[in-house]
Amino acid sequence: MADNFPVVITSAGVQPTPPATILAALIASVTATNPGITFSLPGSLIEDISSTDVAAIAECDQARVETLNSISPYAANDFMLLELGQIYIGPGAAPGVPTNTSVSVVFTALDPNTSAPIAGLVIPVGFTVSDGTYQYVVQDGGVTASNGQTLPLYCIATVAGSWAVPSGTVTTLITAEPPGVNLTCSNTTPGVAGAVAETAEQFRARVLQAGQAVSTGLATTLKTLLGQVPGVQQRLISVLQQPGGFWEVIVGGGDPYLVAGAIYDSGVNIAGLVGSTLSITAITNANPGQITTATNHGYSNGQVAEASGIVGMTELNGVPFTVTVVDEKNFTIGINTTGYTAYVSGGVLTPNLKNVAPNISDPPDIYTVPFVDPPQQTVTIAVSWNTTQPNFVSQAAVAQLAAPAIADYINSITVGGPISLLILGETFAAAVASVLDPETISVLTFTVSINGVSTSPTGQLILGDSESYFFSTTASIAVSQA
């Protein structure tokens, strides 16, 4: 009988049939199939029979409601959600497990006697390096080029966990260097902190995204496949449409070859992929000349780079120069530009350290798949607060509750996204509500630094580099009473 009831759907999903409607339908059904039936029975007997039947039918109806609601990823129970994941995402889809912290390391091989670069030295899979605290193992291997350096090699920590890996800290060889070679290593960019286990809500969001992939097109399909790569964090995936019908894919974490394979499998036009462009916005006439970039350049002292497409100061086009870093968007070039033509506009710098371009072999063909590996921006926040409430638990309790919540918010912001002062305030208030009534908070200010530089808000937003992501830890959040 429950199958005959109309399906009533509201914003809360499929609704159960009211008992009164079930009773009326029960009487109508019994009357239709049993002509001449009489209901002239003692009232208590009629009540017992009808109540029992109505309750049984209501149970069946509720089972129908739960089944229908579970078909949608929005309301699916755990079992149904896993089943939908198998359909939408693919076989084996399940909530993501914790991943180890990873880092990209460049190896440099020099002759110990002449300091000349050694080309062709193989850095094998399994080669182990360290930052002095944690060890990292090379996953894909590589070989030194004519300048004695490898491309950045993807390394994974030997233990699970999430921690910051600042640039220039992975400098210790655990595996012995080959005889007759002065081998050094360093990470030119910060590592990617490992991810914690995926929550049910995060997995549900992935299933929903995957369910939309076929109907909404390439970008969603691509994000779905990238989200399946071990080590890739969902918040570090962005697919940007560029002028001329091109696509820029930003992906943080994961083995670069697995990432490239996911991009290749998505069906995207490989010829339509573009990397990050490191654009020049200013060059000074000085000794030495100084270049300003539109986005964070990511260079370190001693980096050799060159520019092209400069309008005005064309003397610099195609001329290699050595970088001395001033800050994230400025560096000097070791060239006296005092007598050069004044800079007008334009100019693009190479190399762009954000760009990665693994080769994918699909015999008999080989395809280069470019994407952008977003740099990390370390965030520190000083929170100053006060209250009109005289009897709160303690300053230490407020700090203990607020710091982890604020760090979690920073670590949830999508790549290229801003920090919202409004959300920071809401996060603080919600976190301390158990010991401090939010209505009594009289002072609440946030001082934010990005990579050690105090950063003022634009309106209610604090903007970082458009192709980078924010990272913070509880230790980087200082909470004090004003």
Backbone torsions as a table, in degrees:
resi	resn	phi	psi	omega
1	MET	NA	-35.6	-177.6
2	ALA	-59.0	-29.2	-179.0
3	ASP	-69.6	-16.4	-176.9
4	ASN	-90.3	-8.4	-179.2
5	PHE	-75.6	145.3	178.7
6	PRO	-65.1	149.1	177.4
7	VAL	-88.5	113.5	-179.8
8	VAL	-103.7	118.5	-177.2
9	ILE	-117.2	126.5	174.4
10	THR	-118.0	-173.6	177.5
11	SER	-62.8	-18.3	178.1
12	ALA	-91.8	4.4	-179.8
13	GLY	102.4	-167.0	179.1
14	VAL	-66.4	135.4	-176.0
15	GLN	-105.4	144.6	176.2
16	PRO	-69.3	155.3	179.3
17	THR	-77.4	133.4	179.9
18	PRO	-62.3	144.5	179.5
19	PRO	-55.0	-37.1	179.8
20	ALA	-62.1	-38.7	178.3
21	THR	-67.8	-38.8	177.8
22	ILE	-62.9	-44.1	-179.5
23	LEU	-62.2	-45.1	179.5
24	ALA	-62.1	-41.7	178.8
25	ALA	-67.1	-36.2	178.9
26	LEU	-63.1	-47.6	179.5
27	ILE	-62.3	-42.4	-180.0
28	ALA	-63.7	-40.3	-179.3
29	SER	-67.7	-44.3	-179.9
30	VAL	-64.9	-40.4	179.6
31	THR	-63.8	-39.8	-177.9
32	ALA	-68.2	-32.0	-176.2
33	THR	-98.2	-8.0	-179.0
34	ASN	-133.8	77.0	-178.3
35	PRO	-58.2	138.9	177.6
36	GLY	83.4	2.0	179.3
37	ILE	-61.4	142.8	179.3
38	THR	-113.3	141.7	175.8
39	PHE	-105.6	15.8	179.5
40	SER	-81.6	65.8	178.1
41	LEU	-118.2	162.7	176.6
42	PRO	-52.5	138.8	-175.3
43	GLY	-53.8	-41.4	-178.1
44	SER	-65.4	-34.9	179.7
45	LEU	-68.4	-45.2	177.0
46	ILE	-58.8	-43.3	-179.1
47	GLU	-63.1	-42.6	-179.4
48	ASP	-63.1	-46.0	-177.7
49	ILE	-64.9	-50.2	-176.0
50	SER	-66.1	-40.8	-179.1
51	SER	-64.0	-41.6	178.8
52	THR	-63.1	-45.7	-179.3
53	ASP	-66.5	-42.6	179.9
54	VAL	-62.4	-41.7	179.2
55	ALA	-62.8	-40.8	179.5
56	ALA	-65.1	-42.7	179.6
57	ILE	-67.1	-37.2	178.9
58	ALA	-63.0	-36.8	176.9
59	GLU	-63.4	-43.3	178.1
60	CYS	-64.4	-40.3	179.8
61	ASP	-64.8	-39.4	179.2
62	GLN	-65.0	-37.6	176.6
63	ALA	-62.4	-40.6	177.0
64	ARG	-62.1	-44.4	-179.7
65	VAL	-60.7	-46.1	-178.4
66	GLU	-65.4	-37.6	178.5
67	THR	-64.3	-46.1	-179.9
68	LEU	-64.4	-42.0	179.6
69	ASN	-64.9	-33.6	-177.0
70	SER	-71.9	-15.2	178.5
71	ILE	-66.8	-29.2	178.8
72	SER	-84.9	135.7	175.9
73	PRO	-59.7	-23.5	179.8
74	TYR	-64.1	-34.0	-172.8
75	ALA	-121.0	2.9	-174.1
76	ALA	-62.6	140.0	171.8
77	ASN	-74.0	175.9	-172.7
78	ASP	-57.9	-42.5	-178.4
79	PHE	-65.2	-48.5	-178.7
80	MET	-64.6	-34.9	179.9
81	LEU	-64.4	-40.4	176.2
82	LEU	-62.9	-41.6	178.7
83	GLU	-62.6	-43.2	178.4
84	LEU	-64.9	-34.7	176.3
85	GLY	-62.2	-38.6	177.4
86	GLN	-62.8	-35.3	-177.7
87	ILE	-76.7	-50.5	-171.4
88	TYR	-80.1	-45.3	-174.3
89	ILE	-89.4	-46.2	179.5
90	GLY	141.9	167.0	-179.4
91	PRO	-55.5	137.0	178.7
92	GLY	86.2	-1.1	-179.5
93	ALA	-62.7	132.6	-179.7
94	ALA	-160.0	163.9	176.4
95	PRO	-53.3	136.4	-176.7
96	GLY	-64.7	140.4	179.2
97	VAL	-90.8	163.6	177.9
98	PRO	-57.8	146.5	178.2
99	THR	-120.8	156.7	179.6
100	ASN	-81.8	153.6	174.5
101	THR	-63.5	144.5	-177.9
102	SER	-130.5	162.7	-179.2
103	VAL	-157.4	147.5	176.1
104	SER	-100.3	126.2	-172.5
105	VAL	-120.8	135.8	175.9
106	VAL	-102.4	129.4	177.9
107	PHE	-102.9	141.2	178.6
108	THR	-125.3	126.1	-179.5
109	ALA	-113.9	124.1	-179.9
110	LEU	-128.4	152.5	172.9
111	ASP	-69.8	124.4	-176.2
112	PRO	-64.8	-19.2	-178.2
113	ASN	-93.8	-40.5	-174.6
114	THR	-110.1	-10.3	-175.7
115	SER	64.2	15.5	176.6
116	ALA	-74.7	144.8	179.2
117	PRO	-64.8	143.9	177.0
118	ILE	-108.3	116.6	-179.6
119	ALA	-94.6	153.6	173.0
120	GLY	83.9	8.8	178.4
121	LEU	-78.7	125.6	-178.7
122	VAL	-85.0	128.5	170.2
123	ILE	-101.4	104.9	-170.0
124	PRO	-78.2	162.2	170.6
125	VAL	-59.9	133.8	-179.0
126	GLY	100.3	-11.9	176.5
127	PHE	-59.6	133.4	-171.7
128	THR	-115.9	136.0	178.5
129	VAL	-130.0	175.4	-175.3
130	SER	-150.6	156.9	172.2
131	ASP	-103.4	11.7	-178.3
132	GLY	97.2	-18.9	178.1
133	THR	-120.0	-48.9	-178.2
134	TYR	-115.8	153.0	176.4
135	GLN	-106.6	147.9	-177.3
136	TYR	-131.1	139.1	-174.6
137	VAL	-113.0	130.2	177.9
138	VAL	-64.0	131.4	-175.3
139	GLN	-100.5	-32.7	-172.6
140	ASP	-114.8	-14.2	179.8
141	GLY	72.1	166.3	179.6
142	GLY	-172.0	-174.7	-177.7
143	VAL	-142.8	145.1	179.5
144	THR	-74.7	142.0	179.7
145	ALA	-88.0	-170.3	-176.0
146	SER	-64.9	-22.1	177.2
147	ASN	-88.1	5.2	178.4
148	GLY	83.7	3.0	-177.2
149	GLN	-113.0	147.6	171.9
150	THR	-88.1	166.1	164.3
151	LEU	-68.3	163.3	176.1
152	PRO	-59.4	124.5	-178.3
153	LEU	-101.4	134.1	-176.0
154	TYR	-76.0	124.1	-178.1
155	CYS	-126.3	142.4	179.8
156	ILE	-117.9	140.2	178.5
157	ALA	-62.9	149.8	-178.0
158	THR	-80.5	-11.8	178.2
159	VAL	-126.8	151.4	179.5
160	ALA	-73.9	152.7	177.3
161	GLY	145.1	170.6	-177.9
162	SER	-125.7	122.7	177.9
163	TRP	-155.8	162.3	179.5
164	ALA	-79.4	143.2	174.5
165	VAL	-127.3	88.3	-179.2
166	PRO	-60.9	153.9	178.0
167	SER	-62.1	146.8	177.3
168	GLY	75.9	16.9	-177.9
169	THR	-106.6	-21.2	-180.0
170	VAL	-90.0	88.6	-170.7
171	THR	-129.3	5.3	-176.3
172	THR	-108.5	130.3	176.0
173	LEU	-86.6	126.0	172.8
174	ILE	-93.1	-46.0	171.5
175	THR	-70.7	135.1	-176.9
176	ALA	-64.7	141.3	177.5
177	GLU	-73.4	151.4	-179.9
178	PRO	-63.8	152.6	177.4
179	PRO	-60.2	141.4	175.9
180	GLY	75.9	16.4	-179.3
181	VAL	-132.8	132.2	170.7
182	ASN	-93.5	98.6	-174.7
183	LEU	-105.1	126.6	176.0
184	THR	-126.8	166.4	178.8
185	CYS	-147.7	158.0	175.6
186	SER	-166.1	152.1	173.4
187	ASN	-98.4	115.5	-178.5
188	THR	-75.7	-16.1	178.1
189	THR	-128.7	155.5	176.9
190	PRO	-61.8	153.7	175.9
191	GLY	-77.5	176.5	178.0
192	VAL	-106.8	119.2	-179.4
193	ALA	-62.5	142.2	179.5
194	GLY	-62.8	155.5	-179.6
195	ALA	-95.2	146.7	173.2
196	VAL	-79.7	172.6	179.2
197	ALA	-58.6	139.7	-179.8
198	GLU	-68.2	133.6	178.3
199	THR	-77.7	164.8	177.5
200	ALA	-59.9	-37.3	-179.3
201	GLU	-67.1	-39.8	179.0
202	GLN	-67.2	-39.6	177.6
203	PHE	-66.3	-39.6	177.5
204	ARG	-59.7	-40.7	178.8
205	ALA	-63.7	-38.5	177.7
206	ARG	-65.5	-40.4	178.6
207	VAL	-63.8	-43.0	178.0
208	LEU	-60.5	-44.1	179.3
209	GLN	-61.8	-42.9	-179.4
210	ALA	-65.0	-36.9	178.8
211	GLY	-64.9	-25.6	179.5
212	GLN	-85.6	-13.1	-168.4
213	ALA	-57.4	-47.3	-175.6
214	VAL	-66.0	-39.3	-174.2
215	SER	-83.0	-26.2	-174.8
216	THR	-102.5	-11.2	168.8
217	GLY	109.2	-164.1	-166.9
218	LEU	-60.9	-47.4	-173.3
219	ALA	-59.1	-44.4	-179.7
220	THR	-68.3	-40.4	176.5
221	THR	-59.3	-44.8	-179.0
222	LEU	-63.4	-44.1	179.0
223	LYS	-63.0	-37.7	179.7
224	THR	-63.6	-45.7	-179.5
225	LEU	-67.7	-39.3	179.2
226	LEU	-66.3	-34.3	178.9
227	GLY	-65.8	-16.4	178.7
228	GLN	-87.1	-10.9	-178.2
229	VAL	-75.0	125.4	179.4
230	PRO	-55.6	132.6	178.4
231	GLY	92.4	-19.6	177.9
232	VAL	-77.0	130.7	177.9
233	GLN	-96.0	134.8	-175.2
234	GLN	-57.4	-35.7	-177.8
235	ARG	-73.0	-13.0	-178.8
236	LEU	-101.4	23.3	177.1
237	ILE	-112.6	128.2	175.6
238	SER	-146.5	135.8	177.7
239	VAL	-120.7	108.1	-173.0
240	LEU	-106.6	131.4	175.2
241	GLN	-82.2	130.5	-178.1
242	GLN	-111.8	158.5	179.4
243	PRO	-54.7	145.7	178.2
244	GLY	85.7	11.4	178.7
245	GLY	82.0	16.6	-180.0
246	PHE	-92.8	165.5	179.9
247	TRP	-128.6	137.3	172.1
248	GLU	-112.8	119.9	-178.5
249	VAL	-104.2	121.4	177.6
250	ILE	-108.1	126.3	-178.0
251	VAL	-140.6	126.6	177.3
252	GLY	-110.6	130.4	179.7
253	GLY	88.9	167.9	177.7
254	GLY	86.0	152.0	176.3
255	ASP	-62.5	129.0	-175.4
256	PRO	-59.9	-30.4	179.6
257	TYR	-75.0	-35.2	175.1
258	LEU	-68.0	-37.9	176.2
259	VAL	-62.6	-47.1	179.2
260	ALA	-62.0	-37.6	177.9
261	GLY	-63.6	-39.0	177.7
262	ALA	-65.2	-40.5	177.5
263	ILE	-63.6	-43.1	179.8
264	TYR	-62.2	-42.1	-178.4
265	ASP	-70.3	-17.7	-176.4
266	SER	-70.7	-17.7	-177.8
267	GLY	91.3	3.2	178.1
268	VAL	-63.4	147.4	176.4
269	ASN	-70.3	108.8	-176.1
270	ILE	-58.1	-36.0	-179.7
271	ALA	-68.1	-16.0	-179.1
272	GLY	-94.3	5.8	179.8
273	LEU	-88.9	136.3	176.5
274	VAL	-128.1	152.9	176.9
275	GLY	-92.8	-168.1	176.9
276	SER	-75.5	146.3	176.1
277	THR	-110.9	121.3	179.4
278	LEU	-93.9	96.0	-172.4
279	SER	-91.1	145.5	176.2
280	ILE	-90.6	138.0	176.4
281	THR	-114.8	-17.3	179.6
282	ALA	-162.8	148.8	172.3
283	ILE	-139.1	132.3	-178.3
284	THR	-90.1	152.0	167.4
285	ASN	-90.5	95.4	-174.2
286	ALA	-157.2	173.0	176.0
287	ASN	-124.5	101.0	1.7
288	PRO	-86.1	160.4	176.2
289	GLY	-67.2	150.8	-179.9
290	GLN	-122.6	135.1	-179.9
291	ILE	-108.4	137.7	174.2
292	THR	-112.7	136.3	-177.6
293	THR	-111.7	157.0	-178.6
294	ALA	-72.9	-37.5	177.1
295	THR	-121.7	169.8	-179.4
296	ASN	-58.1	129.1	-175.0
297	HIS	-78.6	-30.8	178.1
298	GLY	76.1	5.5	-178.5
299	TYR	-76.9	158.9	171.6
300	SER	-122.3	164.3	-178.7
301	ASN	-56.7	133.5	179.7
302	GLY	95.3	-9.3	177.5
303	GLN	-62.4	133.8	175.4
304	VAL	-98.0	128.0	-177.9
305	ALA	-141.6	172.1	173.4
306	GLU	-151.6	163.7	-175.7
307	ALA	-119.5	156.8	174.9
308	SER	-144.3	156.7	175.2
309	GLY	76.9	15.7	178.9
310	ILE	-73.4	134.1	174.2
311	VAL	-103.1	127.7	-177.5
312	GLY	105.1	-85.6	-178.3
313	MET	-81.3	64.4	-175.9
314	THR	-69.8	-14.2	179.0
315	GLU	-59.6	-22.2	-178.0
316	LEU	-89.0	-13.3	-177.3
317	ASN	-62.7	125.8	176.6
318	GLY	75.8	9.7	-178.6
319	VAL	-102.9	118.0	178.2
320	PRO	-65.9	143.8	176.7
321	PHE	-142.6	161.6	-178.2
322	THR	-104.8	130.5	-173.0
323	VAL	-84.7	136.6	164.8
324	THR	-123.8	115.4	-170.6
325	VAL	-73.1	132.5	171.3
326	VAL	-97.5	-52.3	173.2
327	ASP	-158.5	-166.9	-172.2
328	GLU	-63.0	-26.9	-177.5
329	LYS	-118.9	9.3	-178.7
330	ASN	-138.9	142.1	173.2
331	PHE	-155.2	152.9	174.3
332	THR	-95.0	160.4	-168.6
333	ILE	-118.3	4.1	177.8
334	GLY	69.0	18.7	179.2
335	ILE	-125.2	135.2	177.1
336	ASN	-78.5	108.8	-178.0
337	THR	-103.6	14.4	-176.4
338	THR	-56.5	-41.5	-177.3
339	GLY	-93.2	5.5	-179.3
340	TYR	-77.7	161.0	173.4
341	THR	-61.1	141.9	-178.0
342	ALA	-63.1	139.9	177.4
343	TYR	-64.6	137.9	178.1
344	VAL	-110.6	-55.7	-177.4
345	SER	-170.5	173.4	170.0
346	GLY	72.4	-174.0	179.9
347	GLY	110.6	133.9	178.7
348	VAL	-128.1	137.9	-177.3
349	LEU	-100.3	142.9	170.6
350	THR	-132.5	144.7	0.1
351	PRO	-77.5	159.6	170.0
352	ASN	-105.2	108.7	-171.7
353	LEU	-69.4	-9.3	177.2
354	LYS	-77.4	-22.1	-172.8
355	ASN	-82.7	136.6	175.1
356	VAL	-126.5	140.5	-176.6
357	ALA	-143.0	72.1	177.7
358	PRO	-68.7	154.7	174.2
359	ASN	-97.1	128.4	177.4
360	ILE	-105.7	125.0	-178.9
361	SER	-97.2	118.2	174.1
362	ASP	-125.7	82.0	-168.7
363	PRO	-46.7	137.6	6.3
364	PRO	-90.2	15.8	-172.2
365	ASP	-110.8	154.6	175.3
366	ILE	-125.5	131.9	-177.0
367	TYR	-121.2	135.1	173.2
368	THR	-91.3	125.8	-175.3
369	VAL	-117.3	98.4	-178.7
370	PRO	-82.1	141.8	170.0
371	PHE	-151.2	174.0	-175.1
372	VAL	-109.5	125.7	175.3
373	ASP	-95.6	107.5	-171.8
374	PRO	-71.1	132.2	176.1
375	PRO	-70.2	157.7	178.4
376	GLN	-90.6	140.3	173.0
377	GLN	-116.8	116.2	-177.5
378	THR	-80.3	129.0	-175.6
379	VAL	-110.6	129.1	169.6
380	THR	-119.4	141.5	-176.1
381	ILE	-134.1	131.0	171.3
382	ALA	-104.4	118.0	-178.5
383	VAL	-104.5	124.9	177.3
384	SER	-116.4	126.7	-175.4
385	TRP	-139.7	161.6	171.3
386	ASN	-153.7	170.6	-174.0
387	THR	-145.8	154.4	172.7
388	THR	-88.0	-4.6	-178.0
389	GLN	-85.7	117.7	-175.2
390	PRO	-73.8	-27.1	-173.0
391	ASN	-117.6	75.8	170.8
392	PHE	-101.8	170.6	-171.1
393	VAL	-61.4	-63.3	178.5
394	SER	-175.6	158.8	174.7
395	GLN	-60.8	-38.7	-178.4
396	ALA	-63.6	-38.4	179.5
397	ALA	-65.4	-41.4	178.0
398	VAL	-61.7	-46.2	-180.0
399	ALA	-63.8	-39.6	-178.5
400	GLN	-64.8	-33.1	179.3
401	LEU	-82.0	-39.8	-171.8
402	ALA	-76.8	-41.4	-172.9
403	ALA	-59.1	-48.6	179.4
404	PRO	-63.1	-37.2	-178.8
405	ALA	-65.9	-41.1	179.5
406	ILE	-67.7	-42.1	177.6
407	ALA	-61.2	-40.6	178.5
408	ASP	-62.3	-39.9	178.1
409	TYR	-62.8	-47.1	-179.8
410	ILE	-58.4	-40.3	-177.0
411	ASN	-80.3	3.2	176.0
412	SER	-105.0	-8.1	-176.8
413	ILE	-70.5	133.0	-178.5
414	THR	-68.2	156.1	-178.6
415	VAL	-55.8	131.4	-179.8
416	GLY	82.6	-7.9	-177.0
417	GLY	-79.4	158.7	-179.1
418	PRO	-90.2	164.8	169.8
419	ILE	-89.9	127.1	-179.3
420	SER	-97.0	122.9	176.5
421	LEU	-66.2	-31.6	178.2
422	LEU	-64.5	-44.1	179.8
423	ILE	-70.2	-34.2	175.0
424	LEU	-58.6	-43.6	178.8
425	GLY	-64.2	-43.7	178.8
426	GLU	-64.2	-39.1	-179.9
427	THR	-64.2	-44.0	178.7
428	PHE	-61.7	-49.4	-176.7
429	ALA	-60.9	-43.1	-179.3
430	ALA	-67.4	-36.9	-176.2
431	ALA	-68.2	-36.1	-174.4
432	VAL	-98.9	4.4	-173.5
433	ALA	-57.9	-28.3	-178.1
434	SER	-71.5	-19.8	-179.5
435	VAL	-122.7	-10.1	-177.0
436	LEU	-146.5	115.9	-179.6
437	ASP	-61.8	118.8	-178.6
438	PRO	-55.4	-28.6	-178.7
439	GLU	-69.7	-13.2	-179.0
440	THR	-100.7	1.9	179.2
441	ILE	-73.1	115.5	-175.4
442	SER	-99.9	-24.3	179.1
443	VAL	-135.3	133.7	175.5
444	LEU	-155.3	105.2	179.6
445	THR	-128.5	152.0	-179.4
446	PHE	-127.0	128.0	173.0
447	THR	-111.4	115.7	-170.7
448	VAL	-111.2	132.5	173.1
449	SER	-119.9	137.7	178.3
450	ILE	-116.0	119.3	-175.7
451	ASN	52.8	40.9	176.2
452	GLY	82.0	0.4	-178.6
453	VAL	-109.1	121.1	177.6
454	SER	-60.8	128.7	-172.1
455	THR	-121.2	120.0	179.8
456	SER	-80.6	149.2	-179.2
457	PRO	-76.1	154.5	167.9
458	THR	-105.2	101.2	-170.4
459	GLY	67.8	-120.3	178.2
460	GLN	-104.6	11.9	-176.6
461	LEU	-120.2	141.4	173.2
462	ILE	-108.9	116.4	-171.7
463	LEU	-95.7	137.8	172.7
464	GLY	-110.5	-161.8	177.0
465	ASP	-70.8	136.2	-172.2
466	SER	-68.4	-16.5	-179.7
467	GLU	-117.1	21.3	-179.3
468	SER	-121.9	175.7	178.6
469	TYR	-134.0	155.2	-178.7
470	PHE	-89.0	146.8	175.2
471	PHE	-145.2	138.9	178.5
472	SER	-147.7	165.7	175.1
473	THR	-130.2	165.1	179.1
474	THR	-58.1	-36.4	-179.5
475	ALA	-64.9	-19.5	-179.2
476	SER	-90.6	0.8	-179.9
477	ILE	-110.0	109.7	179.6
478	ALA	-100.5	119.7	-176.8
479	VAL	-116.2	121.9	-178.2
480	SER	-141.5	152.3	178.8
481	GLN	-83.0	131.9	-177.9
482	ALA	-69.7	NA	NA
